Amino acid sequence: MQEIVFRSAEPPFVWIDVTDPSPEELAALAVEHELNDHAVKDCLQPEHLPKHEKIGARTFVIVRAFDAAAPADADNIQEMTRKVALFIGEDQLLTVHRKSQPYLDRLKLDAPDLLAGHASPAMAATAALLLAVLGTFRRPLEQAENAVDRFEESVFDQHDFTGVIREVYRTKRRATVVRWMMRHTADAVARLKPAQEALLPAFQDLKEEADQLYFVADKLIEDVNQLLNIQLSLAAHRTNDTISVLTVLSVFFLPLTFIVGVYGMNFEYMPEIHRWGRWGYPFAWALMVAVTASIWIWFRKQGWLK
């Protein structure tokens, strides 16, 4: 679907938005507006990363915005983000994307008020679009920060780490996607040079916004890594406690097993049996109790039992 978002006569400018074009429609659009074939092919690749290219008199930019309709468990670029391609000329802005997105729909409604009477509407529309794209990553980063805070508060209360580690790792993957997007988007934004000096602060703000989102995502990844290390350390600590208990029990029962083994051998001439007669069995019990008590006393002196 092709839509004229905004048109002005002075200065001459038109913003054309194209949603979900077929290869044939995109080819016809390329011929009509004299678009580069390689850039048009990039528009058809759903997994293409943000980029910037100067092609003749036009600037070709690809950015990716966070998809508000993405599943909660989405953790890769194609599931989490949607691509928008921009062909920027002096008197024209052509945007191509596969699906309607709320941020873009809002921007198209605000375009007449935003661009009317502007000296450089093409670059002004580009700056507004890129700012809206970056703004889509704010909410998922805030959600990830809240999730990390919840994980951090409960990390010492959890005993079964399987579900928690899975959620923490998914949060890390989502933050990694955002960080990757911000890195490429910041590179693309840094190469955009508006001709109007009045727009320089807007594009500088864009770069600062992308850098800030990058550092937020990077800090989130660092926090998640620390949480994972803490959880793994706690799991190892609890495993060591369990092994310590089992070791103490084995120390108690090992000498008892030896004594029972000796007195349980069916030899005809067992010295204790024939020599002590009916006192052999009580002696074996007394010996086992004495050994157990000696081990317990020794462990207590060593501070190994509390």
Residue pairs with C-beta under 8 A, 6 or more apart in sequence:
1 18
1 19
1 20
2 16
2 17
2 18
2 21
2 25
2 29
3 16
3 17
3 18
3 19
3 108
4 14
4 15
4 16
4 17
5 15
5 16
5 17
5 108
5 111
6 13
6 14
6 15
6 111
6 112
6 115
6 121
6 125
7 13
7 14
7 15
8 14
8 115
8 116
8 121
11 91
11 119
11 120
11 121
12 91
13 91
13 92
13 93
13 115
13 121
13 122
14 91
14 92
14 93
15 92
15 93
15 94
15 95
15 111
15 115
15 121
15 125
16 92
16 93
16 94
16 95
17 95
17 97
17 104
17 108
18 25
18 26
18 29
18 94
18 95
18 96
18 97
19 97
19 98
19 99
19 100
20 97
20 98
20 99
21 29
21 96
23 44
26 40
26 43
26 44
26 96
27 40
29 35
29 40
29 94
29 96
30 36
30 37
30 40
33 87
33 92
33 94
35 58
35 87
35 94
36 55
36 56
36 58
36 60
39 53
39 55
39 60
39 85
39 87
42 48
42 51
42 60
42 62
42 85
43 62
43 85
43 96
46 78
46 83
46 98
47 77
47 78
48 62
48 83
49 62
49 64
49 77
49 180
49 184
50 61
50 62
50 63
50 64
50 181
50 184
50 185
50 187
50 188
51 60
51 61
51 62
51 184
51 188
52 59
52 60
52 61
52 187
52 188
52 191
52 192
53 59
53 60
53 61
54 60
57 89
57 90
58 87
58 88
58 89
59 86
59 87
59 88
59 89
59 192
60 85
60 86
60 87
60 88
61 85
61 86
61 88
61 126
61 188
61 192
62 83
62 84
62 85
62 86
62 188
63 83
63 84
63 86
63 129
63 130
63 133
63 185
63 188
64 77
64 81
64 82
64 83
64 84
64 133
64 181
64 185
65 81
65 82
65 84
65 101
65 103
65 104
65 132
65 133
65 136
65 137
66 80
66 81
66 82
66 136
66 137
66 139
66 140
66 178
67 74
67 79
67 80
67 81
67 82
67 99
67 101
68 101
68 102
68 103
68 136
70 79
70 80
70 81
71 79
73 170
74 80
74 174
75 170
75 173
75 174
75 177
76 173
76 177
77 177
77 180
77 181
80 140
80 174
80 177
81 177
81 181
82 97
82 98
82 99
82 101
83 97
83 98
84 95
84 96
84 97
84 101
84 104
84 129
84 133
85 95
85 96
85 97
86 93
86 94
86 95
86 126
86 129
87 93
87 94
87 95
87 96
88 122
88 123
88 126
89 122
90 122
91 122
92 122
93 121
93 122
93 125
93 126
95 104
95 129
97 104
101 136
103 132
103 133
103 135
103 136
104 129
104 132
106 132
107 114
107 128
107 129
107 132
110 128
111 125
114 124
114 125
114 128
115 121
115 124
115 125
118 124
119 196
119 198
120 194
120 195
120 196
120 198
120 199
123 192
123 194
123 195
123 196
123 199
124 199
124 202
126 192
127 194
127 199
127 202
127 203
127 206
130 185
130 189
130 206
131 202
131 205
131 206
131 209
133 185
134 182
134 185
134 206
134 209
134 210
134 213
137 178
137 181
137 182
137 213
138 213
140 174
140 178
141 175
141 178
141 213
141 216
141 217
141 220
144 171
144 174
144 175
144 178
144 220
145 216
145 220
147 167
147 171
148 168
148 171
148 220
148 223
148 224
148 227
151 164
151 167
151 168
151 171
151 227
152 223
152 227
154 164
155 164
155 227
155 230
155 231
155 234
156 234
158 164
158 231
159 238
161 231
161 232
161 234
161 235
164 231
165 228
165 231
168 224
168 227
168 228
168 231
169 224
169 228
171 220
171 224
172 220
172 221
172 224
172 225
172 228
175 217
175 220
175 221
175 224
176 217
176 221
178 213
178 217
179 214
179 217
179 218
179 221
182 210
182 211
182 213
182 214
182 217
183 214
185 210
186 207
186 210
186 211
186 214
189 203
189 206
189 207
189 210
190 207
192 203
192 206
193 203
194 200
194 202
194 203
248 299
248 304
248 305
251 295
251 299
252 292
252 295
252 296
255 288
255 291
255 295
256 288
256 291
256 292
259 284
259 287
259 288
259 291
260 284
260 288
263 270
263 272
263 280
263 284
270 280
272 280
272 283
272 284
273 280
276 283
296 305
299 305
